[in-house]
Amino acid sequence: MVGDAHEKLELELRRGVVVLAVLSRLGTLRYGYELRQSLIAAGMPIEEGTLYPLLRRLESQGVLTSEWRGTQGPNRRYYVLSDAGRDLLARLTTTWHGITKAMDDILGEGGRDDG
């Protein structure tokens, strides 16, 4: 029972940070597979079925721009942050640092409830 709860809650935590993780890796042009491998190497595994719909959604929201490029091999869609995406990344990063500081403080207290 506890193992199931852990897996579900860990998945929720990951879902909550996947947008920030993706945005943080798109300061330069990257195609989906390259982006996915970069996230996996950094310890943030993401399924293709999660990544590609997220990229399309972020592009439709104006956070990313994309272009098709063909080098040696098939054409690939490359994504990069738009100006709005860079602004969003900065704002979410600030929010993230605030949240992690608060959680570090809370967890550092050993979960004690002073209220």
N, C-alpha and C positions, 0 to 999 in steps of 0.2 A: 504494500500500500504506500509506504513512504517513498519507495523507489519510483513508483508511478507519479506521485505528487512532485517529486524532485524533477523528473523529466519534463513534466508539463510546465512547471514554474520556470525551469531553465529556458525552455522554448519561449515562454512569454518575455523573459528578460532579453533574450537575443533579438526577438522581434522588435523590442523597444529601441534597440541600438543599431539595427541593421541600416537604417537610412543614414545615420551619422557615419557609420563605417563606409558605406558606399560613397557618400559625398566626399569623404576625406581622401579617397583614392582617385578622384576624378579632377584633380587640378590640372592634369595633362590628359591628352587624348588617350583613351584606352578602349579596346573592344571587349565585349562581354566575357569571353573566356579568359582573357588576360586579367581582367578585373577580378573575376571569380578566383583565379589562382592566387592573385595577390592577397585577397581576403583570407583564403584558406591558409596561406603561408604565415599570415599574421595571427592565426588562431581563431578566425571568425569564419567557420564553414558556412556556406550558403548554397542552397540547392538551385539548380538552373531554373526550376519552376517558380522559385521565389525571386531570383535576380532579374530575369528578363521582363516580367510584368512590372516590377518595381522601376526599372529603367524607363520603360515606356510611360508609366504614370508620372514619373518625375519630369520627363521631357514634356508631356502634355501640360504639366503645371508650370512650365517655363523655367524649371530649375536646371535642366540640362539642355544642351544642344547636341545634335548628332550629325554625322555625315558618313556616307558610304565611301570606302576607300578600297582599292584593289592594288595589292603589291604583287608578291609572288604567291599566287594561289587565288582562292575565291575572294570576292568582295566581302568586306566586313563592315559592320556598322560600328563606328567609333563614337564614344560619348565624352563630353567634357562639361564642366560647370559653366553655366551662363553667368552673367553679372549677378542676377538674382540668386543663383545657386551659390556663388561665393559669399554673398551677404547672408544667405540662410545658413551656410556652413559656419560662418563666424558666430552667428547668433546661437545656433545649436551647440557649438563648442563651448561657448560661455555658459549656457544652461547646463551642459554636461558636467563642466568643472564644478559648478555650484552643487549639483546633485551628488557627485562623487565625494565632494568635501563633506557634505552633510552626512552621507552614508558612512564615510570613514569615521566621522565623529560619533555617530550612533553606534556603529559596530565596535568601535574602540572602547565604548563604555560597557562592552560585554552584554549589550542588549538590555541593560538595566532600565527600569521604568521609574523615573524620578517623580512622575506626576501622580 
